[in-house]
Amino acid sequence: MVRAVDERGWTDLVLCGIDTDSCVYDTAVAAYHGGPTPWIVTDACASTGGAEVHETALLLARRNIGAHQLLTVDQVADVLADRVPAPEGACA
């Protein structure tokens, strides 16, 4: 993954997935410590361990990567609009 991110020059990584407490959290923390800016889309994640495990992982993410890095689906476009340039030829 690191090579793919570097090759593409990505500055932000928007994360969602099945196991908030494993894959999503681990990827976010790894990115926070030397990769692109991680964003966890909280309502696009879950945990096979249940809602309590999901919420616990989000609590740890708030503490370890910052509460401002956790978004809802409705917030993604607004928060990232200024961070990601529009493709060439796109309407403004």
N, C-alpha and C positions, 0 to 999 in steps of 0.2 A: 504494500500500500504506500509506503513512504516514497518509493521510486515513482509510482504513478502520480502522486501529489506533486513531487518535485518537478517531474517532466512537464506537467501541465501548468505549473506556476500558480497553483491554487493558493489563495490566501485565507479562504474560509472553508470549513467542512461542516455541512449540515447533516446531523445524525438522527436517525430514527431506527427502530428495530424491535425485534421480538424480546430480547433479554436486556432490559435497561441495566440490570445489576451486573451484567457480564460484558458482552460485546460493546454495547453502546457506551457504558461508563468507561471501560478500559480504553476504548478508542479516543474518547474525549480527553481523558487524562493524558494519554500519550501525546496527542496533538497539542494540548496545553503546554506540555514540557518540551517544546521545540518544533512544532509543526504549524500547520495553519490554525487559525482561530476556530475552536470548536463551538458549535451551537447544537444543543440538544432540543429536539422538538418533543416536548413532554407528552402531548396528547397524541403523538404518533409512535409511542413506545409502549411496551408492556413487559411483563415478566412471566415466565412459565412458573415462577414461584408464587405468583399471586399479586394482588394489589398492594399489600403491605411491603413486599420485597421491592416492588417498583417504586413506591414512595420513599422507601429507605435509600434506594440508589439515587433518587433525585435529591434527597437531603444531603447525601455525601457529595454529589456533584455541585450543589450550591456552595458547599463549604470549600471544596477543593479546586473548582475552576471558576467559581463566581456565579451568583444568582442571576446576573445580567446575561449569562450565556445560555440560560434556559428560556425557551420560547414556546408559544403555542402555534399551531398551524396558522391561525389567523394573523399572527405577528410576523411570521417569517418574511413575507414580501416587504413589509414596511421597514423592518430592521435592516434587511440586507440590501435594499434598493440603492442606498448611497455607497455601499461597499463594493458592489459588483458592477463593472461598466456594461452598458448595453452593447449588444453585438453591433458590428458595423452595419449600417443601413437600416437599423431598427427605428421605428417611430418613437419620437420623444413623448 
